[in-house]
Amino acid sequence: MRVRIDAAGRLVNPKQVRSRLGLEAGAELELEEVGDHVELRPIGREVWLDESGDRPVFRAVGDVPTLTAAEVRELMDEFRR
C-alpha cells in the first residue's frame, strides 16, 4: 500500500487499516527504523507466541478485531508490493 508524507512530515494511515487494527485518534505507535525501512506497531497491545500447534501463532491478549481470511490475504498482498 502506498501512502504519501506531507510537507510537515505527516503520514496518513488509511482508514481501512486503522479500522482493522482498532486504531483511533490519539493512539500511540512505536516507530522503529529497521535497515532501509520503518515499522509501526501499536503500543499497549500485548501479544505472545503460541507454539502449541503445528505452526507458531502470535496471539493477542484482550479484545482485538478479528480479520477474515480475505482481509489477511489483502494485507499480505499490500505488504508484498
VENRA-V988292 format. One record per helix or strand of 3 or more residues. SS is the DSSP state (h for helix, s for strand). FROM is the first residue (numbers start at 1). LEN is the number of residues. If there is no record, write none. Layout:
ss->(SS & SS)
from->(FROM & FROM)
len->(LEN & LEN)
This chain:
ss->(h & s & s & s & s & h)
from->(15 & 29 & 37 & 47 & 57 & 69)
len->(7 & 6 & 6 & 4 & 4 & 12)
